């Protein structure tokens, strides 16, 4: 199984300390990424957001959680600005490098810094979405290549169980 446990202690994009208990009773839709990502993260967040919009009232039970793999740049303010207008279904989560490493390890997420020119860097990373049920148990995951319709279908199936 990819997800060993869903325990985490991070800071949301409003500066509030949160843990898995903060979202107890809701479905949690986790995606790991970073705000400076040029393609995979915006595309995936767009598809997930579209799927949640199309899910209708069922989306009220789902908390989208965007966990940064780049806590050095992705502060709560940066995450809030990035997510609030474009991806309002998602709450950004950040923390210390140690806290981020712990949650990445729990989900089996790979990410590493790759230096580029002029002091810039990218963060290649695992691009899976994880669905955690209201009891905090792993239900399923899928890759970033799924289209909106496929995501909606997966969510409907899982939320109806």
Chimera marker file (.cmm) of the C-alpha trace (Angstrom):
<marker_set name="trace">
<marker id="1" x="0.000" y="0.000" z="0.000" r="1" g="1" b="0" radius="0.5"/>
<marker id="2" x="1.277" y="3.464" z="-0.840" r="1" g="1" b="0" radius="0.5"/>
<marker id="3" x="-0.039" y="5.299" z="2.212" r="1" g="1" b="0" radius="0.5"/>
<marker id="4" x="1.207" y="3.920" z="5.497" r="1" g="1" b="0" radius="0.5"/>
<marker id="5" x="-0.536" y="6.459" z="7.685" r="1" g="1" b="0" radius="0.5"/>
<marker id="6" x="-2.226" y="9.783" z="7.211" r="1" g="1" b="0" radius="0.5"/>
<marker id="7" x="-0.726" y="11.510" z="10.209" r="1" g="1" b="0" radius="0.5"/>
<marker id="8" x="0.625" y="15.003" z="9.666" r="1" g="1" b="0" radius="0.5"/>
<marker id="9" x="1.246" y="18.249" z="11.523" r="1" g="1" b="0" radius="0.5"/>
<marker id="10" x="1.423" y="21.152" z="9.076" r="1" g="1" b="0" radius="0.5"/>
<marker id="11" x="0.324" y="24.765" z="8.631" r="1" g="1" b="0" radius="0.5"/>
<marker id="12" x="-2.543" y="25.642" z="6.306" r="1" g="1" b="0" radius="0.5"/>
<marker id="13" x="-2.520" y="28.587" z="3.925" r="1" g="1" b="0" radius="0.5"/>
<marker id="14" x="-4.262" y="30.736" z="6.536" r="1" g="1" b="0" radius="0.5"/>
<marker id="15" x="-1.411" y="30.190" z="9.008" r="1" g="1" b="0" radius="0.5"/>
<marker id="16" x="-3.385" y="27.739" z="11.178" r="1" g="1" b="0" radius="0.5"/>
<marker id="17" x="-1.710" y="24.626" z="12.572" r="1" g="1" b="0" radius="0.5"/>
<marker id="18" x="-3.563" y="21.558" z="11.259" r="1" g="1" b="0" radius="0.5"/>
<marker id="19" x="-3.322" y="17.794" z="11.444" r="1" g="1" b="0" radius="0.5"/>
<marker id="20" x="-5.246" y="14.829" z="10.104" r="1" g="1" b="0" radius="0.5"/>
<marker id="21" x="-7.679" y="15.389" z="12.991" r="1" g="1" b="0" radius="0.5"/>
<marker id="22" x="-8.551" y="18.823" z="11.574" r="1" g="1" b="0" radius="0.5"/>
<marker id="23" x="-10.218" y="17.100" z="8.632" r="1" g="1" b="0" radius="0.5"/>
<marker id="24" x="-11.682" y="14.105" z="10.463" r="1" g="1" b="0" radius="0.5"/>
<marker id="25" x="-15.146" y="13.307" z="9.147" r="1" g="1" b="0" radius="0.5"/>
<marker id="26" x="-14.400" y="14.597" z="5.634" r="1" g="1" b="0" radius="0.5"/>
<marker id="27" x="-12.971" y="12.894" z="2.595" r="1" g="1" b="0" radius="0.5"/>
<marker id="28" x="-9.445" y="14.168" z="1.978" r="1" g="1" b="0" radius="0.5"/>
<marker id="29" x="-8.137" y="14.576" z="-1.549" r="1" g="1" b="0" radius="0.5"/>
<marker id="30" x="-4.336" y="14.970" z="-1.325" r="1" g="1" b="0" radius="0.5"/>
<marker id="31" x="-2.122" y="16.258" z="-4.097" r="1" g="1" b="0" radius="0.5"/>
<marker id="32" x="1.563" y="17.086" z="-3.606" r="1" g="1" b="0" radius="0.5"/>
<marker id="33" x="3.220" y="19.815" z="-5.637" r="1" g="1" b="0" radius="0.5"/>
<marker id="34" x="4.681" y="23.310" z="-5.584" r="1" g="1" b="0" radius="0.5"/>
<marker id="35" x="3.483" y="26.737" z="-6.670" r="1" g="1" b="0" radius="0.5"/>
<marker id="36" x="6.358" y="27.336" z="-9.113" r="1" g="1" b="0" radius="0.5"/>
<marker id="37" x="5.478" y="24.218" z="-11.092" r="1" g="1" b="0" radius="0.5"/>
<marker id="38" x="5.001" y="25.078" z="-14.758" r="1" g="1" b="0" radius="0.5"/>
<marker id="39" x="2.747" y="22.288" z="-15.970" r="1" g="1" b="0" radius="0.5"/>
<marker id="40" x="1.842" y="19.190" z="-13.952" r="1" g="1" b="0" radius="0.5"/>
<marker id="41" x="0.595" y="20.919" z="-10.798" r="1" g="1" b="0" radius="0.5"/>
<marker id="42" x="-1.577" y="23.584" z="-12.457" r="1" g="1" b="0" radius="0.5"/>
<marker id="43" x="-2.992" y="21.051" z="-14.922" r="1" g="1" b="0" radius="0.5"/>
<marker id="44" x="-3.760" y="18.502" z="-12.198" r="1" g="1" b="0" radius="0.5"/>
<marker id="45" x="-5.232" y="21.070" z="-9.809" r="1" g="1" b="0" radius="0.5"/>
<marker id="46" x="-7.379" y="22.328" z="-12.689" r="1" g="1" b="0" radius="0.5"/>
<marker id="47" x="-8.674" y="18.832" z="-13.457" r="1" g="1" b="0" radius="0.5"/>
<marker id="48" x="-9.310" y="18.056" z="-9.784" r="1" g="1" b="0" radius="0.5"/>
<marker id="49" x="-11.110" y="21.387" z="-9.326" r="1" g="1" b="0" radius="0.5"/>
<marker id="50" x="-13.228" y="20.795" z="-12.412" r="1" g="1" b="0" radius="0.5"/>
<marker id="51" x="-14.097" y="17.299" z="-11.177" r="1" g="1" b="0" radius="0.5"/>
<marker id="52" x="-15.120" y="18.669" z="-7.784" r="1" g="1" b="0" radius="0.5"/>
<marker id="53" x="-17.264" y="21.340" z="-9.472" r="1" g="1" b="0" radius="0.5"/>
<marker id="54" x="-18.971" y="18.655" z="-11.544" r="1" g="1" b="0" radius="0.5"/>
<marker id="55" x="-19.480" y="16.452" z="-8.510" r="1" g="1" b="0" radius="0.5"/>
<marker id="56" x="-21.999" y="18.997" z="-7.238" r="1" g="1" b="0" radius="0.5"/>
<marker id="57" x="-23.121" y="18.729" z="-3.628" r="1" g="1" b="0" radius="0.5"/>
<marker id="58" x="-21.013" y="15.608" z="-3.155" r="1" g="1" b="0" radius="0.5"/>
<marker id="59" x="-17.973" y="17.886" z="-3.221" r="1" g="1" b="0" radius="0.5"/>
<marker id="60" x="-19.117" y="19.427" z="0.072" r="1" g="1" b="0" radius="0.5"/>
<marker id="61" x="-17.794" y="16.306" z="1.813" r="1" g="1" b="0" radius="0.5"/>
<marker id="62" x="-14.361" y="16.486" z="0.138" r="1" g="1" b="0" radius="0.5"/>
<marker id="63" x="-11.449" y="18.589" z="1.391" r="1" g="1" b="0" radius="0.5"/>
<marker id="64" x="-8.841" y="19.255" z="-1.259" r="1" g="1" b="0" radius="0.5"/>
<marker id="65" x="-5.382" y="19.416" z="0.347" r="1" g="1" b="0" radius="0.5"/>
<marker id="66" x="-2.420" y="20.659" z="-1.669" r="1" g="1" b="0" radius="0.5"/>
<marker id="67" x="0.762" y="19.715" z="0.196" r="1" g="1" b="0" radius="0.5"/>
<marker id="68" x="3.852" y="21.577" z="-0.934" r="1" g="1" b="0" radius="0.5"/>
<marker id="69" x="7.061" y="19.723" z="-1.672" r="1" g="1" b="0" radius="0.5"/>
<marker id="70" x="8.861" y="23.099" z="-1.643" r="1" g="1" b="0" radius="0.5"/>
<marker id="71" x="8.362" y="24.606" z="1.826" r="1" g="1" b="0" radius="0.5"/>
<marker id="72" x="11.304" y="26.997" z="1.319" r="1" g="1" b="0" radius="0.5"/>
<marker id="73" x="9.282" y="28.991" z="-1.216" r="1" g="1" b="0" radius="0.5"/>
<marker id="74" x="5.705" y="27.923" z="-0.482" r="1" g="1" b="0" radius="0.5"/>
<marker id="75" x="4.812" y="29.882" z="2.636" r="1" g="1" b="0" radius="0.5"/>
<marker id="76" x="1.193" y="30.092" z="3.788" r="1" g="1" b="0" radius="0.5"/>
<marker id="77" x="0.828" y="33.469" z="2.036" r="1" g="1" b="0" radius="0.5"/>
<marker id="78" x="2.236" y="32.148" z="-1.247" r="1" g="1" b="0" radius="0.5"/>
<marker id="79" x="-0.022" y="29.087" z="-1.118" r="1" g="1" b="0" radius="0.5"/>
<marker id="80" x="-3.101" y="31.192" z="-0.295" r="1" g="1" b="0" radius="0.5"/>
<marker id="81" x="-2.445" y="33.557" z="-3.196" r="1" g="1" b="0" radius="0.5"/>
<marker id="82" x="-1.814" y="30.657" z="-5.581" r="1" g="1" b="0" radius="0.5"/>
<marker id="83" x="-4.900" y="28.644" z="-4.593" r="1" g="1" b="0" radius="0.5"/>
<marker id="84" x="-7.625" y="31.050" z="-3.503" r="1" g="1" b="0" radius="0.5"/>
<marker id="85" x="-8.749" y="32.361" z="-6.893" r="1" g="1" b="0" radius="0.5"/>
<marker id="86" x="-7.785" y="29.549" z="-9.242" r="1" g="1" b="0" radius="0.5"/>
<marker id="87" x="-8.321" y="26.459" z="-7.090" r="1" g="1" b="0" radius="0.5"/>
<marker id="88" x="-10.698" y="27.397" z="-4.239" r="1" g="1" b="0" radius="0.5"/>
<marker id="89" x="-11.534" y="23.751" z="-3.456" r="1" g="1" b="0" radius="0.5"/>
<marker id="90" x="-7.969" y="23.361" z="-2.158" r="1" g="1" b="0" radius="0.5"/>
<marker id="91" x="-6.271" y="24.323" z="1.080" r="1" g="1" b="0" radius="0.5"/>
<marker id="92" x="-2.523" y="24.656" z="0.856" r="1" g="1" b="0" radius="0.5"/>
<marker id="93" x="-0.422" y="22.887" z="3.473" r="1" g="1" b="0" radius="0.5"/>
<marker id="94" x="3.188" y="23.681" z="4.318" r="1" g="1" b="0" radius="0.5"/>
<marker id="95" x="5.547" y="23.340" z="7.249" r="1" g="1" b="0" radius="0.5"/>
<marker id="96" x="9.147" y="22.800" z="8.153" r="1" g="1" b="0" radius="0.5"/>
<marker id="97" x="11.301" y="20.721" z="5.821" r="1" g="1" b="0" radius="0.5"/>
<marker id="98" x="11.211" y="17.974" z="8.457" r="1" g="1" b="0" radius="0.5"/>
<marker id="99" x="7.393" y="18.029" z="8.664" r="1" g="1" b="0" radius="0.5"/>
<marker id="100" x="7.088" y="17.956" z="4.864" r="1" g="1" b="0" radius="0.5"/>
<marker id="101" x="9.556" y="15.065" z="4.641" r="1" g="1" b="0" radius="0.5"/>
<marker id="102" x="7.491" y="13.125" z="7.195" r="1" g="1" b="0" radius="0.5"/>
<marker id="103" x="4.207" y="13.516" z="5.309" r="1" g="1" b="0" radius="0.5"/>
<marker id="104" x="5.923" y="12.727" z="1.996" r="1" g="1" b="0" radius="0.5"/>
<marker id="105" x="7.315" y="9.540" z="3.549" r="1" g="1" b="0" radius="0.5"/>
<marker id="106" x="3.864" y="8.582" z="4.869" r="1" g="1" b="0" radius="0.5"/>
<marker id="107" x="2.429" y="8.834" z="1.354" r="1" g="1" b="0" radius="0.5"/>
<marker id="108" x="5.451" y="7.409" z="-0.456" r="1" g="1" b="0" radius="0.5"/>
<marker id="109" x="5.962" y="10.681" z="-2.339" r="1" g="1" b="0" radius="0.5"/>
<marker id="110" x="9.235" y="11.376" z="-4.099" r="1" g="1" b="0" radius="0.5"/>
<marker id="111" x="10.417" y="14.963" z="-4.629" r="1" g="1" b="0" radius="0.5"/>
<marker id="112" x="13.845" y="16.484" z="-4.990" r="1" g="1" b="0" radius="0.5"/>
<marker id="113" x="15.351" y="19.820" z="-5.830" r="1" g="1" b="0" radius="0.5"/>
<marker id="114" x="16.991" y="20.156" z="-9.247" r="1" g="1" b="0" radius="0.5"/>
<marker id="115" x="19.070" y="23.294" z="-9.703" r="1" g="1" b="0" radius="0.5"/>
<marker id="116" x="18.599" y="25.225" z="-12.924" r="1" g="1" b="0" radius="0.5"/>
<marker id="117" x="20.200" y="28.378" z="-14.307" r="1" g="1" b="0" radius="0.5"/>
<marker id="118" x="20.431" y="31.721" z="-12.492" r="1" g="1" b="0" radius="0.5"/>
<marker id="119" x="19.747" y="30.254" z="-9.040" r="1" g="1" b="0" radius="0.5"/>
<marker id="120" x="16.345" y="28.859" z="-10.011" r="1" g="1" b="0" radius="0.5"/>
<marker id="121" x="15.312" y="25.312" z="-9.275" r="1" g="1" b="0" radius="0.5"/>
<marker id="122" x="12.519" y="22.884" z="-10.009" r="1" g="1" b="0" radius="0.5"/>
<marker id="123" x="11.085" y="20.103" z="-7.876" r="1" g="1" b="0" radius="0.5"/>
<marker id="124" x="10.318" y="16.940" z="-9.857" r="1" g="1" b="0" radius="0.5"/>
<marker id="125" x="7.864" y="14.942" z="-7.763" r="1" g="1" b="0" radius="0.5"/>
<marker id="126" x="5.345" y="12.125" z="-7.617" r="1" g="1" b="0" radius="0.5"/>
<marker id="127" x="2.159" y="13.275" z="-9.299" r="1" g="1" b="0" radius="0.5"/>
<marker id="128" x="-0.480" y="11.055" z="-7.762" r="1" g="1" b="0" radius="0.5"/>
<marker id="129" x="-3.729" y="12.117" z="-6.134" r="1" g="1" b="0" radius="0.5"/>
<marker id="130" x="-4.673" y="10.232" z="-2.967" r="1" g="1" b="0" radius="0.5"/>
<marker id="131" x="-8.203" y="9.814" z="-1.610" r="1" g="1" b="0" radius="0.5"/>
<marker id="132" x="-8.519" y="9.283" z="2.130" r="1" g="1" b="0" radius="0.5"/>
<marker id="133" x="-11.884" y="8.401" z="3.659" r="1" g="1" b="0" radius="0.5"/>
<marker id="134" x="-13.587" y="10.254" z="6.553" r="1" g="1" b="0" radius="0.5"/>
<marker id="135" x="-12.051" y="7.834" z="9.073" r="1" g="1" b="0" radius="0.5"/>
<marker id="136" x="-8.570" y="8.705" z="7.830" r="1" g="1" b="0" radius="0.5"/>
<marker id="137" x="-8.051" y="5.478" z="5.889" r="1" g="1" b="0" radius="0.5"/>
<marker id="138" x="-6.484" y="5.254" z="2.445" r="1" g="1" b="0" radius="0.5"/>
<marker id="139" x="-9.067" y="4.427" z="-0.248" r="1" g="1" b="0" radius="0.5"/>
<marker id="140" x="-7.396" y="4.875" z="-3.627" r="1" g="1" b="0" radius="0.5"/>
<marker id="141" x="-5.031" y="6.924" z="-5.730" r="1" g="1" b="0" radius="0.5"/>
<marker id="142" x="-4.637" y="7.850" z="-9.379" r="1" g="1" b="0" radius="0.5"/>
<marker id="143" x="-2.120" y="9.492" z="-11.663" r="1" g="1" b="0" radius="0.5"/>
<marker id="144" x="-2.203" y="13.026" z="-13.009" r="1" g="1" b="0" radius="0.5"/>
<marker id="145" x="-3.070" y="11.821" z="-16.514" r="1" g="1" b="0" radius="0.5"/>
<marker id="146" x="-6.740" y="11.144" z="-15.748" r="1" g="1" b="0" radius="0.5"/>
<marker id="147" x="-9.261" y="13.436" z="-17.396" r="1" g="1" b="0" radius="0.5"/>
<marker id="148" x="-11.993" y="15.270" z="-15.478" r="1" g="1" b="0" radius="0.5"/>
<marker id="149" x="-14.683" y="12.677" z="-16.343" r="1" g="1" b="0" radius="0.5"/>
<marker id="150" x="-12.562" y="9.810" z="-15.048" r="1" g="1" b="0" radius="0.5"/>
<marker id="151" x="-11.866" y="11.660" z="-11.799" r="1" g="1" b="0" radius="0.5"/>
<marker id="152" x="-15.571" y="12.402" z="-11.305" r="1" g="1" b="0" radius="0.5"/>
<marker id="153" x="-16.374" y="8.717" z="-11.882" r="1" g="1" b="0" radius="0.5"/>
<marker id="154" x="-13.729" y="7.595" z="-9.378" r="1" g="1" b="0" radius="0.5"/>
<marker id="155" x="-14.976" y="10.065" z="-6.772" r="1" g="1" b="0" radius="0.5"/>
<marker id="156" x="-18.624" y="9.110" z="-7.239" r="1" g="1" b="0" radius="0.5"/>
<marker id="157" x="-17.808" y="5.431" z="-6.822" r="1" g="1" b="0" radius="0.5"/>
<marker id="158" x="-15.716" y="5.934" z="-3.695" r="1" g="1" b="0" radius="0.5"/>
<marker id="159" x="-18.001" y="8.500" z="-2.039" r="1" g="1" b="0" radius="0.5"/>
<marker id="160" x="-21.014" y="6.218" z="-2.514" r="1" g="1" b="0" radius="0.5"/>
<marker id="161" x="-19.448" y="3.263" z="-0.648" r="1" g="1" b="0" radius="0.5"/>
<link id1="1" id2="2" r="1" g="1" b="0" radius="0.2"/>
<link id1="2" id2="3" r="1" g="1" b="0" radius="0.2"/>
<link id1="3" id2="4" r="1" g="1" b="0" radius="0.2"/>
<link id1="4" id2="5" r="1" g="1" b="0" radius="0.2"/>
<link id1="5" id2="6" r="1" g="1" b="0" radius="0.2"/>
<link id1="6" id2="7" r="1" g="1" b="0" radius="0.2"/>
<link id1="7" id2="8" r="1" g="1" b="0" radius="0.2"/>
<link id1="8" id2="9" r="1" g="1" b="0" radius="0.2"/>
<link id1="9" id2="10" r="1" g="1" b="0" radius="0.2"/>
<link id1="10" id2="11" r="1" g="1" b="0" radius="0.2"/>
<link id1="11" id2="12" r="1" g="1" b="0" radius="0.2"/>
<link id1="12" id2="13" r="1" g="1" b="0" radius="0.2"/>
<link id1="13" id2="14" r="1" g="1" b="0" radius="0.2"/>
<link id1="14" id2="15" r="1" g="1" b="0" radius="0.2"/>
<link id1="15" id2="16" r="1" g="1" b="0" radius="0.2"/>
<link id1="16" id2="17" r="1" g="1" b="0" radius="0.2"/>
<link id1="17" id2="18" r="1" g="1" b="0" radius="0.2"/>
<link id1="18" id2="19" r="1" g="1" b="0" radius="0.2"/>
<link id1="19" id2="20" r="1" g="1" b="0" radius="0.2"/>
<link id1="20" id2="21" r="1" g="1" b="0" radius="0.2"/>
<link id1="21" id2="22" r="1" g="1" b="0" radius="0.2"/>
<link id1="22" id2="23" r="1" g="1" b="0" radius="0.2"/>
<link id1="23" id2="24" r="1" g="1" b="0" radius="0.2"/>
<link id1="24" id2="25" r="1" g="1" b="0" radius="0.2"/>
<link id1="25" id2="26" r="1" g="1" b="0" radius="0.2"/>
<link id1="26" id2="27" r="1" g="1" b="0" radius="0.2"/>
<link id1="27" id2="28" r="1" g="1" b="0" radius="0.2"/>
<link id1="28" id2="29" r="1" g="1" b="0" radius="0.2"/>
<link id1="29" id2="30" r="1" g="1" b="0" radius="0.2"/>
<link id1="30" id2="31" r="1" g="1" b="0" radius="0.2"/>
<link id1="31" id2="32" r="1" g="1" b="0" radius="0.2"/>
<link id1="32" id2="33" r="1" g="1" b="0" radius="0.2"/>
<link id1="33" id2="34" r="1" g="1" b="0" radius="0.2"/>
<link id1="34" id2="35" r="1" g="1" b="0" radius="0.2"/>
<link id1="35" id2="36" r="1" g="1" b="0" radius="0.2"/>
<link id1="36" id2="37" r="1" g="1" b="0" radius="0.2"/>
<link id1="37" id2="38" r="1" g="1" b="0" radius="0.2"/>
<link id1="38" id2="39" r="1" g="1" b="0" radius="0.2"/>
<link id1="39" id2="40" r="1" g="1" b="0" radius="0.2"/>
<link id1="40" id2="41" r="1" g="1" b="0" radius="0.2"/>
<link id1="41" id2="42" r="1" g="1" b="0" radius="0.2"/>
<link id1="42" id2="43" r="1" g="1" b="0" radius="0.2"/>
<link id1="43" id2="44" r="1" g="1" b="0" radius="0.2"/>
<link id1="44" id2="45" r="1" g="1" b="0" radius="0.2"/>
<link id1="45" id2="46" r="1" g="1" b="0" radius="0.2"/>
<link id1="46" id2="47" r="1" g="1" b="0" radius="0.2"/>
<link id1="47" id2="48" r="1" g="1" b="0" radius="0.2"/>
<link id1="48" id2="49" r="1" g="1" b="0" radius="0.2"/>
<link id1="49" id2="50" r="1" g="1" b="0" radius="0.2"/>
<link id1="50" id2="51" r="1" g="1" b="0" radius="0.2"/>
<link id1="51" id2="52" r="1" g="1" b="0" radius="0.2"/>
<link id1="52" id2="53" r="1" g="1" b="0" radius="0.2"/>
<link id1="53" id2="54" r="1" g="1" b="0" radius="0.2"/>
<link id1="54" id2="55" r="1" g="1" b="0" radius="0.2"/>
<link id1="55" id2="56" r="1" g="1" b="0" radius="0.2"/>
<link id1="56" id2="57" r="1" g="1" b="0" radius="0.2"/>
<link id1="57" id2="58" r="1" g="1" b="0" radius="0.2"/>
<link id1="58" id2="59" r="1" g="1" b="0" radius="0.2"/>
<link id1="59" id2="60" r="1" g="1" b="0" radius="0.2"/>
<link id1="60" id2="61" r="1" g="1" b="0" radius="0.2"/>
<link id1="61" id2="62" r="1" g="1" b="0" radius="0.2"/>
<link id1="62" id2="63" r="1" g="1" b="0" radius="0.2"/>
<link id1="63" id2="64" r="1" g="1" b="0" radius="0.2"/>
<link id1="64" id2="65" r="1" g="1" b="0" radius="0.2"/>
<link id1="65" id2="66" r="1" g="1" b="0" radius="0.2"/>
<link id1="66" id2="67" r="1" g="1" b="0" radius="0.2"/>
<link id1="67" id2="68" r="1" g="1" b="0" radius="0.2"/>
<link id1="68" id2="69" r="1" g="1" b="0" radius="0.2"/>
<link id1="69" id2="70" r="1" g="1" b="0" radius="0.2"/>
<link id1="70" id2="71" r="1" g="1" b="0" radius="0.2"/>
<link id1="71" id2="72" r="1" g="1" b="0" radius="0.2"/>
<link id1="72" id2="73" r="1" g="1" b="0" radius="0.2"/>
<link id1="73" id2="74" r="1" g="1" b="0" radius="0.2"/>
<link id1="74" id2="75" r="1" g="1" b="0" radius="0.2"/>
<link id1="75" id2="76" r="1" g="1" b="0" radius="0.2"/>
<link id1="76" id2="77" r="1" g="1" b="0" radius="0.2"/>
<link id1="77" id2="78" r="1" g="1" b="0" radius="0.2"/>
<link id1="78" id2="79" r="1" g="1" b="0" radius="0.2"/>
<link id1="79" id2="80" r="1" g="1" b="0" radius="0.2"/>
<link id1="80" id2="81" r="1" g="1" b="0" radius="0.2"/>
<link id1="81" id2="82" r="1" g="1" b="0" radius="0.2"/>
<link id1="82" id2="83" r="1" g="1" b="0" radius="0.2"/>
<link id1="83" id2="84" r="1" g="1" b="0" radius="0.2"/>
<link id1="84" id2="85" r="1" g="1" b="0" radius="0.2"/>
<link id1="85" id2="86" r="1" g="1" b="0" radius="0.2"/>
<link id1="86" id2="87" r="1" g="1" b="0" radius="0.2"/>
<link id1="87" id2="88" r="1" g="1" b="0" radius="0.2"/>
<link id1="88" id2="89" r="1" g="1" b="0" radius="0.2"/>
<link id1="89" id2="90" r="1" g="1" b="0" radius="0.2"/>
<link id1="90" id2="91" r="1" g="1" b="0" radius="0.2"/>
<link id1="91" id2="92" r="1" g="1" b="0" radius="0.2"/>
<link id1="92" id2="93" r="1" g="1" b="0" radius="0.2"/>
<link id1="93" id2="94" r="1" g="1" b="0" radius="0.2"/>
<link id1="94" id2="95" r="1" g="1" b="0" radius="0.2"/>
<link id1="95" id2="96" r="1" g="1" b="0" radius="0.2"/>
<link id1="96" id2="97" r="1" g="1" b="0" radius="0.2"/>
<link id1="97" id2="98" r="1" g="1" b="0" radius="0.2"/>
<link id1="98" id2="99" r="1" g="1" b="0" radius="0.2"/>
<link id1="99" id2="100" r="1" g="1" b="0" radius="0.2"/>
<link id1="100" id2="101" r="1" g="1" b="0" radius="0.2"/>
<link id1="101" id2="102" r="1" g="1" b="0" radius="0.2"/>
<link id1="102" id2="103" r="1" g="1" b="0" radius="0.2"/>
<link id1="103" id2="104" r="1" g="1" b="0" radius="0.2"/>
<link id1="104" id2="105" r="1" g="1" b="0" radius="0.2"/>
<link id1="105" id2="106" r="1" g="1" b="0" radius="0.2"/>
<link id1="106" id2="107" r="1" g="1" b="0" radius="0.2"/>
<link id1="107" id2="108" r="1" g="1" b="0" radius="0.2"/>
<link id1="108" id2="109" r="1" g="1" b="0" radius="0.2"/>
<link id1="109" id2="110" r="1" g="1" b="0" radius="0.2"/>
<link id1="110" id2="111" r="1" g="1" b="0" radius="0.2"/>
<link id1="111" id2="112" r="1" g="1" b="0" radius="0.2"/>
<link id1="112" id2="113" r="1" g="1" b="0" radius="0.2"/>
<link id1="113" id2="114" r="1" g="1" b="0" radius="0.2"/>
<link id1="114" id2="115" r="1" g="1" b="0" radius="0.2"/>
<link id1="115" id2="116" r="1" g="1" b="0" radius="0.2"/>
<link id1="116" id2="117" r="1" g="1" b="0" radius="0.2"/>
<link id1="117" id2="118" r="1" g="1" b="0" radius="0.2"/>
<link id1="118" id2="119" r="1" g="1" b="0" radius="0.2"/>
<link id1="119" id2="120" r="1" g="1" b="0" radius="0.2"/>
<link id1="120" id2="121" r="1" g="1" b="0" radius="0.2"/>
<link id1="121" id2="122" r="1" g="1" b="0" radius="0.2"/>
<link id1="122" id2="123" r="1" g="1" b="0" radius="0.2"/>
<link id1="123" id2="124" r="1" g="1" b="0" radius="0.2"/>
<link id1="124" id2="125" r="1" g="1" b="0" radius="0.2"/>
<link id1="125" id2="126" r="1" g="1" b="0" radius="0.2"/>
<link id1="126" id2="127" r="1" g="1" b="0" radius="0.2"/>
<link id1="127" id2="128" r="1" g="1" b="0" radius="0.2"/>
<link id1="128" id2="129" r="1" g="1" b="0" radius="0.2"/>
<link id1="129" id2="130" r="1" g="1" b="0" radius="0.2"/>
<link id1="130" id2="131" r="1" g="1" b="0" radius="0.2"/>
<link id1="131" id2="132" r="1" g="1" b="0" radius="0.2"/>
<link id1="132" id2="133" r="1" g="1" b="0" radius="0.2"/>
<link id1="133" id2="134" r="1" g="1" b="0" radius="0.2"/>
<link id1="134" id2="135" r="1" g="1" b="0" radius="0.2"/>
<link id1="135" id2="136" r="1" g="1" b="0" radius="0.2"/>
<link id1="136" id2="137" r="1" g="1" b="0" radius="0.2"/>
<link id1="137" id2="138" r="1" g="1" b="0" radius="0.2"/>
<link id1="138" id2="139" r="1" g="1" b="0" radius="0.2"/>
<link id1="139" id2="140" r="1" g="1" b="0" radius="0.2"/>
<link id1="140" id2="141" r="1" g="1" b="0" radius="0.2"/>
<link id1="141" id2="142" r="1" g="1" b="0" radius="0.2"/>
<link id1="142" id2="143" r="1" g="1" b="0" radius="0.2"/>
<link id1="143" id2="144" r="1" g="1" b="0" radius="0.2"/>
<link id1="144" id2="145" r="1" g="1" b="0" radius="0.2"/>
<link id1="145" id2="146" r="1" g="1" b="0" radius="0.2"/>
<link id1="146" id2="147" r="1" g="1" b="0" radius="0.2"/>
<link id1="147" id2="148" r="1" g="1" b="0" radius="0.2"/>
<link id1="148" id2="149" r="1" g="1" b="0" radius="0.2"/>
<link id1="149" id2="150" r="1" g="1" b="0" radius="0.2"/>
<link id1="150" id2="151" r="1" g="1" b="0" radius="0.2"/>
<link id1="151" id2="152" r="1" g="1" b="0" radius="0.2"/>
<link id1="152" id2="153" r="1" g="1" b="0" radius="0.2"/>
<link id1="153" id2="154" r="1" g="1" b="0" radius="0.2"/>
<link id1="154" id2="155" r="1" g="1" b="0" radius="0.2"/>
<link id1="155" id2="156" r="1" g="1" b="0" radius="0.2"/>
<link id1="156" id2="157" r="1" g="1" b="0" radius="0.2"/>
<link id1="157" id2="158" r="1" g="1" b="0" radius="0.2"/>
<link id1="158" id2="159" r="1" g="1" b="0" radius="0.2"/>
<link id1="159" id2="160" r="1" g="1" b="0" radius="0.2"/>
<link id1="160" id2="161" r="1" g="1" b="0" radius="0.2"/>
</marker_set>
